[in-house]
Amino acid sequence: MRWLQPSRVGYEVRRQLGDMGYAARLLLRLLSLVGPTFRRGRLLSDQIHFLGNHSLAIIVVSGLFVGFVLGLQSYYVLQDFGSSEAVGLMVALSLVRELGPVVAALLFAGRAGTSLTAGIGLMKAGEQLAAMEMMAVDPIRRVLAPRFWGGVIAMPMLAAVFSAVGIVGGWLVAVKLIGVDEGAFWSQMQNGVDVWDDVGNGMIKSVVFGITVTFVALLQGYECQPTPEGVSRATTRTVVMASLAVLGLDFVMTAMMFSI
């Protein structure tokens, strides 16, 4: 029971507080580099392409099947209450409020987050980051900041694509397969979905998730052990920590947004 000794507990608490302080300073540094990063448009656009376009296939396929399931389940639930025409509204609200930002962020963490961690970790293992420091090149400004802001920009766009494709999937199942009236499907959706309260809150969530997932991925890669085992462990931690952070933040933001 050595880990219960007061000295051991105190050491772990100090270490965790130190890690949290370092992470907070790194996040503030990345946020402060928004101006220099956007002035280097080529680096930023390359990262948006790498993180966004390369994640687009899994986002589109997943969004389509989530829309299929939502359309089917919503119809069976609403049919019992004689409200099957509201399938479009239920599908749209489920996607733009919750499933679009959350599922897209989880997929983004699994696809782009692991790629970021592995890339930074391999640069550290190959001493490329140390070589930049020796040449008076700041690796945070040159390597981390473009990737960070590329992920922040790409994540809301991927969430919007996920929600749009999911709505199309729900329309295919509800209207084309089951036979719900098409006019009622779209009119209920248009009347019930508010641009600011529903779509706007979903976009705010996706921006926060983009910051969270990208920062966790970069932090794990930048601080990993410069060995193959260290890079693999950091990649695993990225998926676990980013996924838990997304789910926890989703609950907090949902409680704040819809209780005001």
N, C-alpha and C positions, 0 to 999 in steps of 0.2 A: 504493500500500500504506500509506496514511496511517493506516488503522485498526490496523496492527501497531506503530505507534510507541508507545514505553513511556508517554509522557504520555497518549496517547489511550486506551490500555488501562487505565491507572490511573484516568482519568476515568470510563470506563464501569463499572469495578468499583465505584468509590465511588457512582456513581449507582444501580447495581443494589442495593447494600447499603442505600442510603438508601430506595429504594422498598420493599425488603423490611421494613425497620424501620417505615416508615409503615404498611404493610399490617398488620403484627403489632400495632401500637398501635391501629389502627382495629378489628381483630377483637376485641382485649381490651376495647375500649370497648363494642362491641356486645354482647359476652357479659355485661359488667357491668350492662347496662341491662335485664336480664331482669325484674327486679322492677318498675321503672316502666312497662315495656311491657305487662306482664300486668295492671297496674292500669288501663290504658287499653284495656279490653276491646273497645270499638267499633272502634278503629283496627286492633287485631289481628285481630278477626273479619272485617273487611272485606278485609284482605290475605289471610287464609286462603281466603276465598271467591274472591277474584280469582285467586290462584295455584293453588288446588286445583281448584275447580269448572271453571274455564276450561281446565284441562289434562286434565280427566277423560275427555273424548271420545277424544282421541288415545291416552290410556293404555289405555282399555278396548278400542278397536279393535286396537291393536298387541298387547296381551296376548292377545287371542283368536287372532290369526293366529300369534303365536309358539307358543301352545299347540297349534294345529293342526299346525304343522311339527314340534314336539317329539314329539307323539303319533305322527305318521307315521314319523319317522326312528327313534324309539326302538323301535317295533314291528319295523321291518326289521332293526335291529341285534340286538335280543334274540331274534328268531325263529331266527337262526342258532345260538344257544346253547340253544334250547329253553326260554327264559325269558320268553316273550311276556306272561305274567301280571304281570311286574314293570314293565310300561309305566307304570303309575300312580306307582310309586315313583321311577322315573327322571325322569318329568316333574316331580313335586313337588320332588325334590331339586335338579334343575336350576334351577327357578324360585325357590324360597325361598332357596337359597344364593347363586346368582349372577345369573341372568338377570333376576329380578324387580327387585332393587335397582339393578343396573347399567343395564339398558335403560331403566327408569323414570327414572333420573337423567339419562341422555343425552337422553331426550325432554323431561324437565323443563328441562334447560339450553336446548334448542332452542325450547321454547314459553314458559316462564315467565321463564327467565334473560334472554333477549333483550328481553322486555317490560319487565323491571325496569331493564335497562341503558338502553333507549330512554327510558323514563319519567323516570328520574333525569337522564339527559343532556339531555332537552328542558327539564326544570326548571332545569338549570344554564344552558342556552343562553338561556332566557327570563328569567334573572336572578331567578328565584323563590327560589333558595337564598340568594342574596346579600341579597334583601329580608328573608328571615327573620332573617338575622344582624343586619341593621340594626334590626329590631324586637326584638332580644334573645331570639329564639327559636332554640334549638339545632337545626339541620337534622338532625344525627345522631340526636338523641333523638326528634324529631318525624316525620322522614321515613324515615330508614334503618332504625332499630331495629324499628318495626312490620313493615316488609317483610322484614327479616332473620328475625325469629322466626316470621313467617307462613310463610316458605319452609321453615324448619326443622321446623315442625309439619306442613305439608302434604306434604312429601316422603315420610315413612314411610307415611302413609295411601295415597298414590298407589302406592307400591311394593307394599303389601299388596293393593290392588285389582288391580294388574297380575298378581301371582302367583295370586290367586284366580281371576281370569278366565282366565288361562293354563291352570290345572288343569282348569277346565270345558271349555276348548277341546280339551285332550288327551283328556278323557273322551269328548267328542263324536266325535272321530276314532277313538280306539281301541275304544270300546265300541259306539257306534251305527253307525259306518261300517265298521270292520274286523271287529268281532265278538268282541273280547276279553271274557272273562267279567267281568261287572260286579262281582261279589263279590270276585273275585281282584284286580281293579283297585284297589278301595278298601281292602281288607284289607292288601294289600302296602304301600300308602301309609301307612296308619295305624300299621303295625308298624315301618316303616323310618324314618319321619320323627320326629326328636326335637324336642320343643318348644324346649328351651334351646339345644342344640348347632346345630340347623339353622335353625329359625324365629328364635330369638333372635339368632344371629349375623347373619342377613339383616337384621333390624331395626336392629341396631347399624350395619351398613353403610349402610343407607338414611338414618339420622340423620347420619352423617358426610358422606355425599354431599349431603344437604340443606344442611348448614352450608357445605360447600365451594362448591357451585354458587351458592347465594344470595349468599355473600360475594363471590365473583368477579364476579358480575353487578353487585352494588352498588358494588364498588370501581371497576370499569371505567366505570360511569355517573358516579360521583362525581368521578372524576379525568379524564374525557374533555375534549377541547377543546370549548369552547362554540360549535361550528359544526355545520352539517348533516353535513359530511364527518367531523368528529371523532366525532359520535354514531354514524354508520354504521360507522366503524372500530372504535369501542368495542364495538358490538354484535357485530361479527365476532370480535373478540378474546374476547368472553365465551364464544361457542360453542366456539372452539378450545381456549382455556385450561381451561374447565370440563370439557370432554370428556376432555382429556388427564389432568387432575387426577383425574377419576373412575376412569379406567382404571388409572392408576398406584397410587392408593390401594387399589383393589380387589385388586391383586396383593399389596401389602404386608399388608393386613388378612387376606387369605386365607391367606398364609403364616404369619401370627401365630396366627390362630384355629385352624387345623387341624393345626398342628405342636406345639401344647401338649398 
